[in-house]
């Protein structure tokens, strides 16, 4: 059996779209406090 997991199923943070940070128009980036820069949705638990 081939056990392959697709990352498309992974729940990424909807705020930063899984990037873990926001891209500021002024320049630079800000860490997403929703996923704390992880890029994954940690809402539950
Ligand atoms: Zn995020």
mmCIF file of the protein (N, C-alpha, C, O) and its ligand, coordinates in Angstrom:
data_MODEL
# 
_entry.id   MODEL 
# 
loop_
_entity.id 
_entity.type 
_entity.pdbx_number_of_molecules 
1 polymer     1 
2 non-polymer 1 
# 
_entity_poly.entity_id                      1 
_entity_poly.type                           'polypeptide(L)' 
_entity_poly.nstd_linkage                   no 
_entity_poly.nstd_monomer                   no 
_entity_poly.pdbx_seq_one_letter_code       
;(UNK)(UNK)(UNK)(UNK)(UNK)(UNK)(UNK)(UNK)(UNK)(UNK)(UNK)(UNK)(UNK)(UNK)(UNK)(UNK)
(UNK)(UNK)(UNK)(UNK)(UNK)(UNK)(UNK)(UNK)(UNK)(UNK)(UNK)(UNK)(UNK)(UNK)(UNK)(UNK)
(UNK)(UNK)(UNK)(UNK)(UNK)(UNK)(UNK)(UNK)(UNK)(UNK)(UNK)(UNK)(UNK)
;
_entity_poly.pdbx_seq_one_letter_code_can   XXXXXXXXXXXXXXXXXXXXXXXXXXXXXXXXXXXXXXXXXXXXX 
_entity_poly.pdbx_strand_id                 A 
# 
loop_
_entity_poly_seq.entity_id 
_entity_poly_seq.num 
_entity_poly_seq.mon_id 
_entity_poly_seq.hetero 
1 1  UNK n 
1 2  UNK n 
1 3  UNK n 
1 4  UNK n 
1 5  UNK n 
1 6  UNK n 
1 7  UNK n 
1 8  UNK n 
1 9  UNK n 
1 10 UNK n 
1 11 UNK n 
1 12 UNK n 
1 13 UNK n 
1 14 UNK n 
1 15 UNK n 
1 16 UNK n 
1 17 UNK n 
1 18 UNK n 
1 19 UNK n 
1 20 UNK n 
1 21 UNK n 
1 22 UNK n 
1 23 UNK n 
1 24 UNK n 
1 25 UNK n 
1 26 UNK n 
1 27 UNK n 
1 28 UNK n 
1 29 UNK n 
1 30 UNK n 
1 31 UNK n 
1 32 UNK n 
1 33 UNK n 
1 34 UNK n 
1 35 UNK n 
1 36 UNK n 
1 37 UNK n 
1 38 UNK n 
1 39 UNK n 
1 40 UNK n 
1 41 UNK n 
1 42 UNK n 
1 43 UNK n 
1 44 UNK n 
1 45 UNK n 
# 
loop_
_struct_asym.id 
_struct_asym.entity_id 
A 1 
B 2 
# 
loop_
_chem_comp.id 
_chem_comp.type 
_chem_comp.mon_nstd_flag 
UNK 'L-peptide linking' . 
ZN  non-polymer         . 
# 
_pdbx_entity_nonpoly.entity_id   2 
_pdbx_entity_nonpoly.name        ? 
_pdbx_entity_nonpoly.comp_id     ZN 
# 
_pdbx_nonpoly_scheme.asym_id         B 
_pdbx_nonpoly_scheme.entity_id       2 
_pdbx_nonpoly_scheme.mon_id          ZN 
_pdbx_nonpoly_scheme.ndb_seq_num     1 
_pdbx_nonpoly_scheme.pdb_seq_num     101 
_pdbx_nonpoly_scheme.auth_seq_num    101 
_pdbx_nonpoly_scheme.pdb_mon_id      ZN 
_pdbx_nonpoly_scheme.auth_mon_id     ZN 
_pdbx_nonpoly_scheme.pdb_strand_id   A 
_pdbx_nonpoly_scheme.pdb_ins_code    . 
# 
loop_
_atom_site.group_PDB 
_atom_site.id 
_atom_site.type_symbol 
_atom_site.label_atom_id 
_atom_site.label_alt_id 
_atom_site.label_comp_id 
_atom_site.label_asym_id 
_atom_site.label_entity_id 
_atom_site.label_seq_id 
_atom_site.pdbx_PDB_ins_code 
_atom_site.Cartn_x 
_atom_site.Cartn_y 
_atom_site.Cartn_z 
_atom_site.occupancy 
_atom_site.B_iso_or_equiv 
_atom_site.pdbx_formal_charge 
_atom_site.auth_seq_id 
_atom_site.auth_comp_id 
_atom_site.auth_asym_id 
_atom_site.auth_atom_id 
_atom_site.pdbx_PDB_model_num 
ATOM   1   N  N  . UNK A 1 1  ? 0.830  -1.205 0.000  1.00 0.00 ? 1   UNK A N  1 
ATOM   2   C  CA . UNK A 1 1  ? 0.000  0.000  0.000  1.00 0.00 ? 1   UNK A CA 1 
ATOM   3   C  C  . UNK A 1 1  ? 0.864  1.254  0.000  1.00 0.00 ? 1   UNK A C  1 
ATOM   4   O  O  . UNK A 1 1  ? 1.918  1.309  0.633  1.00 0.00 ? 1   UNK A O  1 
ATOM   5   N  N  . UNK A 1 2  ? 0.403  2.224  -0.702 1.00 0.00 ? 2   UNK A N  1 
ATOM   6   C  CA . UNK A 1 2  ? 1.158  3.467  -0.762 1.00 0.00 ? 2   UNK A CA 1 
ATOM   7   C  C  . UNK A 1 2  ? 0.505  4.512  0.143  1.00 0.00 ? 2   UNK A C  1 
ATOM   8   O  O  . UNK A 1 2  ? -0.584 5.015  -0.131 1.00 0.00 ? 2   UNK A O  1 
ATOM   9   N  N  . UNK A 1 3  ? 1.191  4.808  1.197  1.00 0.00 ? 3   UNK A N  1 
ATOM   10  C  CA . UNK A 1 3  ? 0.618  5.776  2.134  1.00 0.00 ? 3   UNK A CA 1 
ATOM   11  C  C  . UNK A 1 3  ? 1.214  7.156  1.880  1.00 0.00 ? 3   UNK A C  1 
ATOM   12  O  O  . UNK A 1 3  ? 2.237  7.524  2.458  1.00 0.00 ? 3   UNK A O  1 
ATOM   13  N  N  . UNK A 1 4  ? 0.575  7.885  1.033  1.00 0.00 ? 4   UNK A N  1 
ATOM   14  C  CA . UNK A 1 4  ? 1.073  9.226  0.738  1.00 0.00 ? 4   UNK A CA 1 
ATOM   15  C  C  . UNK A 1 4  ? 0.062  10.268 1.213  1.00 0.00 ? 4   UNK A C  1 
ATOM   16  O  O  . UNK A 1 4  ? -1.130 10.181 0.920  1.00 0.00 ? 4   UNK A O  1 
ATOM   17  N  N  . UNK A 1 5  ? 0.554  11.227 1.934  1.00 0.00 ? 5   UNK A N  1 
ATOM   18  C  CA . UNK A 1 5  ? -0.351 12.261 2.435  1.00 0.00 ? 5   UNK A CA 1 
ATOM   19  C  C  . UNK A 1 5  ? -0.197 13.546 1.631  1.00 0.00 ? 5   UNK A C  1 
ATOM   20  O  O  . UNK A 1 5  ? 0.912  13.986 1.330  1.00 0.00 ? 5   UNK A O  1 
ATOM   21  N  N  . UNK A 1 6  ? -1.299 14.113 1.306  1.00 0.00 ? 6   UNK A N  1 
ATOM   22  C  CA . UNK A 1 6  ? -1.250 15.350 0.526  1.00 0.00 ? 6   UNK A CA 1 
ATOM   23  C  C  . UNK A 1 6  ? -1.360 16.556 1.449  1.00 0.00 ? 6   UNK A C  1 
ATOM   24  O  O  . UNK A 1 6  ? -2.166 16.573 2.379  1.00 0.00 ? 6   UNK A O  1 
ATOM   25  N  N  . UNK A 1 7  ? -0.564 17.530 1.186  1.00 0.00 ? 7   UNK A N  1 
ATOM   26  C  CA . UNK A 1 7  ? -0.587 18.724 2.030  1.00 0.00 ? 7   UNK A CA 1 
ATOM   27  C  C  . UNK A 1 7  ? -1.815 19.579 1.747  1.00 0.00 ? 7   UNK A C  1 
ATOM   28  O  O  . UNK A 1 7  ? -2.125 20.513 2.487  1.00 0.00 ? 7   UNK A O  1 
ATOM   29  N  N  . UNK A 1 8  ? -2.491 19.252 0.689  1.00 0.00 ? 8   UNK A N  1 
ATOM   30  C  CA . UNK A 1 8  ? -3.682 20.023 0.368  1.00 0.00 ? 8   UNK A CA 1 
ATOM   31  C  C  . UNK A 1 8  ? -4.760 19.793 1.404  1.00 0.00 ? 8   UNK A C  1 
ATOM   32  O  O  . UNK A 1 8  ? -5.665 20.609 1.579  1.00 0.00 ? 8   UNK A O  1 
ATOM   33  N  N  . UNK A 1 9  ? -4.647 18.663 2.091  1.00 0.00 ? 9   UNK A N  1 
ATOM   34  C  CA . UNK A 1 9  ? -5.647 18.330 3.095  1.00 0.00 ? 9   UNK A CA 1 
ATOM   35  C  C  . UNK A 1 9  ? -5.329 19.042 4.414  1.00 0.00 ? 9   UNK A C  1 
ATOM   36  O  O  . UNK A 1 9  ? -6.202 19.224 5.262  1.00 0.00 ? 9   UNK A O  1 
ATOM   37  N  N  . UNK A 1 10 ? -4.085 19.433 4.567  1.00 0.00 ? 10  UNK A N  1 
ATOM   38  C  CA . UNK A 1 10 ? -3.678 20.095 5.801  1.00 0.00 ? 10  UNK A CA 1 
ATOM   39  C  C  . UNK A 1 10 ? -4.380 21.441 5.943  1.00 0.00 ? 10  UNK A C  1 
ATOM   40  O  O  . UNK A 1 10 ? -4.551 22.182 4.975  1.00 0.00 ? 10  UNK A O  1 
ATOM   41  N  N  . UNK A 1 11 ? -4.770 21.727 7.146  1.00 0.00 ? 11  UNK A N  1 
ATOM   42  C  CA . UNK A 1 11 ? -5.465 22.990 7.378  1.00 0.00 ? 11  UNK A CA 1 
ATOM   43  C  C  . UNK A 1 11 ? -4.462 24.104 7.630  1.00 0.00 ? 11  UNK A C  1 
ATOM   44  O  O  . UNK A 1 11 ? -3.826 24.181 8.681  1.00 0.00 ? 11  UNK A O  1 
ATOM   45  N  N  . UNK A 1 12 ? -4.350 24.948 6.646  1.00 0.00 ? 12  UNK A N  1 
ATOM   46  C  CA . UNK A 1 12 ? -3.422 26.059 6.823  1.00 0.00 ? 12  UNK A CA 1 
ATOM   47  C  C  . UNK A 1 12 ? -4.167 27.268 7.374  1.00 0.00 ? 12  UNK A C  1 
ATOM   48  O  O  . UNK A 1 12 ? -5.386 27.388 7.251  1.00 0.00 ? 12  UNK A O  1 
ATOM   49  N  N  . UNK A 1 13 ? -3.416 28.127 7.963  1.00 0.00 ? 13  UNK A N  1 
ATOM   50  C  CA . UNK A 1 13 ? -4.003 29.325 8.560  1.00 0.00 ? 13  UNK A CA 1 
ATOM   51  C  C  . UNK A 1 13 ? -4.688 30.173 7.492  1.00 0.00 ? 13  UNK A C  1 
ATOM   52  O  O  . UNK A 1 13 ? -4.064 30.530 6.492  1.00 0.00 ? 13  UNK A O  1 
ATOM   53  N  N  . UNK A 1 14 ? -5.950 30.494 7.692  1.00 0.00 ? 14  UNK A N  1 
ATOM   54  C  CA . UNK A 1 14 ? -6.716 31.285 6.719  1.00 0.00 ? 14  UNK A CA 1 
ATOM   55  C  C  . UNK A 1 14 ? -6.300 32.751 6.712  1.00 0.00 ? 14  UNK A C  1 
ATOM   56  O  O  . UNK A 1 14 ? -6.601 33.491 5.776  1.00 0.00 ? 14  UNK A O  1 
ATOM   57  N  N  . UNK A 1 15 ? -5.618 33.148 7.750  1.00 0.00 ? 15  UNK A N  1 
ATOM   58  C  CA . UNK A 1 15 ? -5.239 34.563 7.857  1.00 0.00 ? 15  UNK A CA 1 
ATOM   59  C  C  . UNK A 1 15 ? -4.021 34.875 6.991  1.00 0.00 ? 15  UNK A C  1 
ATOM   60  O  O  . UNK A 1 15 ? -3.979 35.879 6.279  1.00 0.00 ? 15  UNK A O  1 
ATOM   61  N  N  . UNK A 1 16 ? -3.066 34.014 7.071  1.00 0.00 ? 16  UNK A N  1 
ATOM   62  C  CA . UNK A 1 16 ? -1.830 34.252 6.312  1.00 0.00 ? 16  UNK A CA 1 
ATOM   63  C  C  . UNK A 1 16 ? -1.711 33.272 5.160  1.00 0.00 ? 16  UNK A C  1 
ATOM   64  O  O  . UNK A 1 16 ? -0.708 33.248 4.446  1.00 0.00 ? 16  UNK A O  1 
ATOM   65  N  N  . UNK A 1 17 ? -2.751 32.462 4.989  1.00 0.00 ? 17  UNK A N  1 
ATOM   66  C  CA . UNK A 1 17 ? -2.771 31.488 3.893  1.00 0.00 ? 17  UNK A CA 1 
ATOM   67  C  C  . UNK A 1 17 ? -1.628 30.500 3.997  1.00 0.00 ? 17  UNK A C  1 
ATOM   68  O  O  . UNK A 1 17 ? -1.104 30.026 2.989  1.00 0.00 ? 17  UNK A O  1 
ATOM   69  N  N  . UNK A 1 18 ? -1.250 30.198 5.221  1.00 0.00 ? 18  UNK A N  1 
ATOM   70  C  CA . UNK A 1 18 ? -0.233 29.165 5.420  1.00 0.00 ? 18  UNK A CA 1 
ATOM   71  C  C  . UNK A 1 18 ? 1.192  29.669 5.285  1.00 0.00 ? 18  UNK A C  1 
ATOM   72  O  O  . UNK A 1 18 ? 2.141  28.885 5.307  1.00 0.00 ? 18  UNK A O  1 
ATOM   73  N  N  . UNK A 1 19 ? 1.337  30.956 5.148  1.00 0.00 ? 19  UNK A N  1 
ATOM   74  C  CA . UNK A 1 19 ? 2.695  31.472 5.017  1.00 0.00 ? 19  UNK A CA 1 
ATOM   75  C  C  . UNK A 1 19 ? 3.322  31.711 6.395  1.00 0.00 ? 19  UNK A C  1 
ATOM   76  O  O  . UNK A 1 19 ? 4.539  31.638 6.561  1.00 0.00 ? 19  UNK A O  1 
ATOM   77  N  N  . UNK A 1 20 ? 2.470  31.993 7.365  1.00 0.00 ? 20  UNK A N  1 
ATOM   78  C  CA . UNK A 1 20 ? 2.973  32.203 8.716  1.00 0.00 ? 20  UNK A CA 1 
ATOM   79  C  C  . UNK A 1 20 ? 3.245  33.674 9.002  1.00 0.00 ? 20  UNK A C  1 
ATOM   80  O  O  . UNK A 1 20 ? 3.579  34.049 10.125 1.00 0.00 ? 20  UNK A O  1 
ATOM   81  N  N  . UNK A 1 21 ? 3.101  34.478 8.000  1.00 0.00 ? 21  UNK A N  1 
ATOM   82  C  CA . UNK A 1 21 ? 3.353  35.903 8.225  1.00 0.00 ? 21  UNK A CA 1 
ATOM   83  C  C  . UNK A 1 21 ? 2.594  36.746 7.202  1.00 0.00 ? 21  UNK A C  1 
ATOM   84  O  O  . UNK A 1 21 ? 2.183  36.249 6.154  1.00 0.00 ? 21  UNK A O  1 
ATOM   85  N  N  . UNK A 1 22 ? 2.423  37.976 7.510  1.00 0.00 ? 22  UNK A N  1 
ATOM   86  C  CA . UNK A 1 22 ? 1.759  38.893 6.600  1.00 0.00 ? 22  UNK A CA 1 
ATOM   87  C  C  . UNK A 1 22 ? 2.801  39.720 5.843  1.00 0.00 ? 22  UNK A C  1 
ATOM   88  O  O  . UNK A 1 22 ? 3.830  40.122 6.386  1.00 0.00 ? 22  UNK A O  1 
ATOM   89  N  N  . UNK A 1 23 ? 2.496  39.948 4.596  1.00 0.00 ? 23  UNK A N  1 
ATOM   90  C  CA . UNK A 1 23 ? 3.400  40.794 3.821  1.00 0.00 ? 23  UNK A CA 1 
ATOM   91  C  C  . UNK A 1 23 ? 2.866  42.214 3.842  1.00 0.00 ? 23  UNK A C  1 
ATOM   92  O  O  . UNK A 1 23 ? 1.780  42.491 3.332  1.00 0.00 ? 23  UNK A O  1 
ATOM   93  N  N  . UNK A 1 24 ? 3.624  43.090 4.424  1.00 0.00 ? 24  UNK A N  1 
ATOM   94  C  CA . UNK A 1 24 ? 3.198  44.476 4.540  1.00 0.00 ? 24  UNK A CA 1 
ATOM   95  C  C  . UNK A 1 24 ? 3.509  45.243 3.264  1.00 0.00 ? 24  UNK A C  1 
ATOM   96  O  O  . UNK A 1 24 ? 4.577  45.113 2.666  1.00 0.00 ? 24  UNK A O  1 
ATOM   97  N  N  . UNK A 1 25 ? 2.531  46.043 2.878  1.00 0.00 ? 25  UNK A N  1 
ATOM   98  C  CA . UNK A 1 25 ? 2.716  46.825 1.653  1.00 0.00 ? 25  UNK A CA 1 
ATOM   99  C  C  . UNK A 1 25 ? 3.837  47.841 1.825  1.00 0.00 ? 25  UNK A C  1 
ATOM   100 O  O  . UNK A 1 25 ? 4.510  48.224 0.868  1.00 0.00 ? 25  UNK A O  1 
ATOM   101 N  N  . UNK A 1 26 ? 4.018  48.268 3.076  1.00 0.00 ? 26  UNK A N  1 
ATOM   102 C  CA . UNK A 1 26 ? 5.049  49.267 3.340  1.00 0.00 ? 26  UNK A CA 1 
ATOM   103 C  C  . UNK A 1 26 ? 6.438  48.659 3.240  1.00 0.00 ? 26  UNK A C  1 
ATOM   104 O  O  . UNK A 1 26 ? 7.442  49.358 3.106  1.00 0.00 ? 26  UNK A O  1 
ATOM   105 N  N  . UNK A 1 27 ? 6.459  47.347 3.308  1.00 0.00 ? 27  UNK A N  1 
ATOM   106 C  CA . UNK A 1 27 ? 7.746  46.675 3.263  1.00 0.00 ? 27  UNK A CA 1 
ATOM   107 C  C  . UNK A 1 27 ? 7.980  45.862 4.515  1.00 0.00 ? 27  UNK A C  1 
ATOM   108 O  O  . UNK A 1 27 ? 7.699  46.312 5.625  1.00 0.00 ? 27  UNK A O  1 
ATOM   109 N  N  . UNK A 1 28 ? 8.485  44.692 4.333  1.00 0.00 ? 28  UNK A N  1 
ATOM   110 C  CA . UNK A 1 28 ? 8.729  43.835 5.476  1.00 0.00 ? 28  UNK A CA 1 
ATOM   111 C  C  . UNK A 1 28 ? 7.602  42.854 5.679  1.00 0.00 ? 28  UNK A C  1 
ATOM   112 O  O  . UNK A 1 28 ? 6.718  42.716 4.833  1.00 0.00 ? 28  UNK A O  1 
ATOM   113 N  N  . UNK A 1 29 ? 7.640  42.184 6.794  1.00 0.00 ? 29  UNK A N  1 
ATOM   114 C  CA . UNK A 1 29 ? 6.599  41.203 7.059  1.00 0.00 ? 29  UNK A CA 1 
ATOM   115 C  C  . UNK A 1 29 ? 6.305  41.153 8.549  1.00 0.00 ? 29  UNK A C  1 
ATOM   116 O  O  . UNK A 1 29 ? 7.151  41.482 9.380  1.00 0.00 ? 29  UNK A O  1 
ATOM   117 N  N  . UNK A 1 30 ? 5.098  40.738 8.863  1.00 0.00 ? 30  UNK A N  1 
ATOM   118 C  CA . UNK A 1 30 ? 4.694  40.655 10.265 1.00 0.00 ? 30  UNK A CA 1 
ATOM   119 C  C  . UNK A 1 30 ? 4.241  39.231 10.561 1.00 0.00 ? 30  UNK A C  1 
ATOM   120 O  O  . UNK A 1 30 ? 3.473  38.637 9.805  1.00 0.00 ? 30  UNK A O  1 
ATOM   121 N  N  . UNK A 1 31 ? 4.722  38.708 11.652 1.00 0.00 ? 31  UNK A N  1 
ATOM   122 C  CA . UNK A 1 31 ? 4.359  37.335 11.991 1.00 0.00 ? 31  UNK A CA 1 
ATOM   123 C  C  . UNK A 1 31 ? 2.880  37.232 12.326 1.00 0.00 ? 31  UNK A C  1 
ATOM   124 O  O  . UNK A 1 31 ? 2.341  38.049 13.073 1.00 0.00 ? 31  UNK A O  1 
ATOM   125 N  N  . UNK A 1 32 ? 2.251  36.248 11.783 1.00 0.00 ? 32  UNK A N  1 
ATOM   126 C  CA . UNK A 1 32 ? 0.834  36.037 12.020 1.00 0.00 ? 32  UNK A CA 1 
ATOM   127 C  C  . UNK A 1 32 ? 0.636  35.527 13.445 1.00 0.00 ? 32  UNK A C  1 
ATOM   128 O  O  . UNK A 1 32 ? 1.186  34.499 13.840 1.00 0.00 ? 32  UNK A O  1 
ATOM   129 N  N  . UNK A 1 33 ? -0.161 36.272 14.201 1.00 0.00 ? 33  UNK A N  1 
ATOM   130 C  CA . UNK A 1 33 ? -0.368 35.883 15.594 1.00 0.00 ? 33  UNK A CA 1 
ATOM   131 C  C  . UNK A 1 33 ? -1.436 34.805 15.718 1.00 0.00 ? 33  UNK A C  1 
ATOM   132 O  O  . UNK A 1 33 ? -1.673 34.276 16.804 1.00 0.00 ? 33  UNK A O  1 
ATOM   133 N  N  . UNK A 1 34 ? -2.070 34.488 14.618 1.00 0.00 ? 34  UNK A N  1 
ATOM   134 C  CA . UNK A 1 34 ? -3.089 33.457 14.646 1.00 0.00 ? 34  UNK A CA 1 
ATOM   135 C  C  . UNK A 1 34 ? -2.447 32.072 14.679 1.00 0.00 ? 34  UNK A C  1 
ATOM   136 O  O  . UNK A 1 34 ? -2.897 31.181 15.399 1.00 0.00 ? 34  UNK A O  1 
ATOM   137 N  N  . UNK A 1 35 ? -1.421 31.916 13.911 1.00 0.00 ? 35  UNK A N  1 
ATOM   138 C  CA . UNK A 1 35 ? -0.725 30.620 13.861 1.00 0.00 ? 35  UNK A CA 1 
ATOM   139 C  C  . UNK A 1 35 ? 0.675  30.773 14.429 1.00 0.00 ? 35  UNK A C  1 
ATOM   140 O  O  . UNK A 1 35 ? 1.454  29.821 14.466 1.00 0.00 ? 35  UNK A O  1 
ATOM   141 N  N  . UNK A 1 36 ? 0.978  31.976 14.867 1.00 0.00 ? 36  UNK A N  1 
ATOM   142 C  CA . UNK A 1 36 ? 2.278  32.257 15.463 1.00 0.00 ? 36  UNK A CA 1 
ATOM   143 C  C  . UNK A 1 36 ? 3.426  31.901 14.528 1.00 0.00 ? 36  UNK A C  1 
ATOM   144 O  O  . UNK A 1 36 ? 4.462  31.377 14.937 1.00 0.00 ? 36  UNK A O  1 
ATOM   145 N  N  . UNK A 1 37 ? 3.199  32.202 13.278 1.00 0.00 ? 37  UNK A N  1 
ATOM   146 C  CA . UNK A 1 37 ? 4.255  31.975 12.297 1.00 0.00 ? 37  UNK A CA 1 
ATOM   147 C  C  . UNK A 1 37 ? 4.382  30.536 11.865 1.00 0.00 ? 37  UNK A C  1 
ATOM   148 O  O  . UNK A 1 37 ? 5.315  30.162 11.154 1.00 0.00 ? 37  UNK A O  1 
ATOM   149 N  N  . UNK A 1 38 ? 3.439  29.741 12.301 1.00 0.00 ? 38  UNK A N  1 
ATOM   150 C  CA . UNK A 1 38 ? 3.510  28.327 11.944 1.00 0.00 ? 38  UNK A CA 1 
ATOM   151 C  C  . UNK A 1 38 ? 2.901  28.083 10.572 1.00 0.00 ? 38  UNK A C  1 
ATOM   152 O  O  . UNK A 1 38 ? 3.351  27.219 9.819  1.00 0.00 ? 38  UNK A O  1 
ATOM   153 N  N  . UNK A 1 39 ? 1.888  28.848 10.267 1.00 0.00 ? 39  UNK A N  1 
ATOM   154 C  CA . UNK A 1 39 ? 1.240  28.683 8.970  1.00 0.00 ? 39  UNK A CA 1 
ATOM   155 C  C  . UNK A 1 39 ? 0.115  27.673 8.991  1.00 0.00 ? 39  UNK A C  1 
ATOM   156 O  O  . UNK A 1 39 ? -0.541 27.426 7.978  1.00 0.00 ? 39  UNK A O  1 
ATOM   157 N  N  . UNK A 1 40 ? -0.098 27.096 10.155 1.00 0.00 ? 40  UNK A N  1 
ATOM   158 C  CA . UNK A 1 40 ? -1.162 26.097 10.266 1.00 0.00 ? 40  UNK A CA 1 
ATOM   159 C  C  . UNK A 1 40 ? -2.232 26.570 11.219 1.00 0.00 ? 40  UNK A C  1 
ATOM   160 O  O  . UNK A 1 40 ? -1.975 27.319 12.162 1.00 0.00 ? 40  UNK A O  1 
ATOM   161 N  N  . UNK A 1 41 ? -3.421 26.119 10.950 1.00 0.00 ? 41  UNK A N  1 
ATOM   162 C  CA . UNK A 1 41 ? -4.540 26.540 11.773 1.00 0.00 ? 41  UNK A CA 1 
ATOM   163 C  C  . UNK A 1 41 ? -4.537 25.793 13.109 1.00 0.00 ? 41  UNK A C  1 
ATOM   164 O  O  . UNK A 1 41 ? -4.644 24.567 13.154 1.00 0.00 ? 41  UNK A O  1 
ATOM   165 N  N  . UNK A 1 42 ? -4.413 26.553 14.182 1.00 0.00 ? 42  UNK A N  1 
ATOM   166 C  CA . UNK A 1 42 ? -4.414 25.937 15.521 1.00 0.00 ? 42  UNK A CA 1 
ATOM   167 C  C  . UNK A 1 42 ? -5.593 26.423 16.319 1.00 0.00 ? 42  UNK A C  1 
ATOM   168 O  O  . UNK A 1 42 ? -5.481 26.761 17.497 1.00 0.00 ? 42  UNK A O  1 
ATOM   169 N  N  . UNK A 1 43 ? -6.726 26.451 15.653 1.00 0.00 ? 43  UNK A N  1 
ATOM   170 C  CA . UNK A 1 43 ? -7.918 26.958 16.335 1.00 0.00 ? 43  UNK A CA 1 
ATOM   171 C  C  . UNK A 1 43 ? -8.418 25.968 17.371 1.00 0.00 ? 43  UNK A C  1 
ATOM   172 O  O  . UNK A 1 43 ? -8.643 26.322 18.528 1.00 0.00 ? 43  UNK A O  1 
ATOM   173 N  N  . UNK A 1 44 ? -8.587 24.736 16.949 1.00 0.00 ? 44  UNK A N  1 
ATOM   174 C  CA . UNK A 1 44 ? -9.104 23.736 17.870 1.00 0.00 ? 44  UNK A CA 1 
ATOM   175 C  C  . UNK A 1 44 ? -8.086 23.420 18.955 1.00 0.00 ? 44  UNK A C  1 
ATOM   176 O  O  . UNK A 1 44 ? -6.880 23.540 18.740 1.00 0.00 ? 44  UNK A O  1 
ATOM   177 N  N  . UNK A 1 45 ? -8.566 23.023 20.096 1.00 0.00 ? 45  UNK A N  1 
ATOM   178 C  CA . UNK A 1 45 ? -7.728 22.669 21.241 1.00 0.00 ? 45  UNK A CA 1 
ATOM   179 C  C  . UNK A 1 45 ? -7.090 23.847 21.950 1.00 0.00 ? 45  UNK A C  1 
ATOM   180 O  O  . UNK A 1 45 ? -6.365 23.660 22.928 1.00 0.00 ? 45  UNK A O  1 
HETATM 181 ZN ZN . ZN  B 2 .  ? -1.332 32.547 10.145 1.00 0.00 ? 101 ZN  A ZN 1 
# 
